[in-house]
Amino acid sequence: MRQLPIIESEPITNPPSTDYERGKWYKRRGYLDKALESFKEAAKSDPTDNTRSGWKEIDLSWLEYGLLSMRMRAFHKSEEAFKTVLHHAGTYAQEALNHWAALLLLQGTTDEVIYEQLLAETNRFPASHAMVGRSLYYIGAYPFASLCFANQENLNPDTCIPYVSCLIMTDQLPEAIELIDSYLHGSKNSQGEQACPRAAERNHLARIRQLCEWKWEGRAPDRFIIMSELLELARTAISLGMVSVAEELLADCSDHTDYALICFLYYEGYRGLAVSKINQLEALPLQEHGSYSMNVCFIAAESLYDQGKYDEAASLLEQLRRSYPEHTETRFGEAACYLQSALISLSSRLEEQYPSEPARKEIEQYMDSIHAALHVVESTNWHTTWSPAQRRIEGNSLTMSFLN
């Protein structure tokens, strides 16, 4: 018997009282026009005070309004919203700039034009180049992000690793190694004090340096290290575009590392390569226990879902749900499959010639209810998502869910 998660279905007559919360409530249920209206009302309200914290809730409303407008192809409204948050220069200025960069990319704007436009809009910020560099890094415009980072006066933890990554992505390995050494041993912060990288940051940079040396010198990676560190090196290599290095690191180790490699590839945006490796497996590891084996099966189910093979995906997700009842994404994914299948079935019935108009209206009402339920399920974020930079890896920079 199919066991779907209980989907909250409050009547539309009982939304929250505040505009911002009401907007989120409507969006969760698929009433996007009403959500947009509520976010706009919340954004136009007066701030509690004129400090950065006073604008915080207003900026959140503008961000929601901008993202939802972007989803509904109202690009001019999105741009207005993101610019407004940026000009408030508050907590969410960087996030707004990131989304604006993604919006421009979505509209087919070249990386060079995005670079020039964002710099022009942020020239009043003291850290303009660092801000624009982070946004260009977010959308995968690595050459221009490198230019921005190179023009900043000081390195700090939130720009050093993106800058190093950009250098590697643009095949500037010696420069990346030099930057890492400079940062770890001689850089200073904005107050002129010696930088003190945190342990996690230092370890991450050490891994990156090791990978750069292996690739630059053309020698085989050292595999005589503990398994946990080997996996971290492989994960880092894939995040830096060094797929062949990661494959060499994990070659001929075990099924466990094969599954890990598939997961690393998929989550970094190499979806086609990950799925092709799944197809090469003799069988899915449904009977094996471990996070990587479970994730490989879940990735296989997501792939079936994305191909519109909802019955096959539902069957696989049902098996996973029984084996991993605590994995809520599996339950919501299974529900999404059944709802999509129901929509297809009702759509085919709607295309038939019905003698009575009431029958058509009844089917349309059912479909509206299923669409609302599907919005609730999708709002749980059960499916893997990718950043604009990761979506560019396989040439899908413009891939996005839109309202038809």
Secondary structure by P-SEA (a helix, b strand, c coil): ccccccccccccccccccaaaaaaaaaaacaaaaaaaaaaaaaaccccccccccaaaaaaaaaaaaaaaaaacaaaaaaaaaaaaaaacccaaaaaaaaaaaaaaaacccaaaaaaaaaaaaccccaaaaaaaaaaaaacccaaaaaaaaaccccccccaaaaaaaaaaacaaaaaaaaaaaaacbbbccccccccccaaaaaaaaaaaaaaaaaaacccccccccaaaaaaaaaaaaaacaaaaaaaaaccccaaaaaaaaaaaaaacaaaaaaaaaaaccccccccccaaaaaaaaaaaaaaaaacaaaaaaaaaaaaaaacccaaaaaaaaaaaaaaaaaaaaaaaaacccccaaaaaaaaaaaaaaaaaaaaaaaaccbbbbcccccccccccccccccc
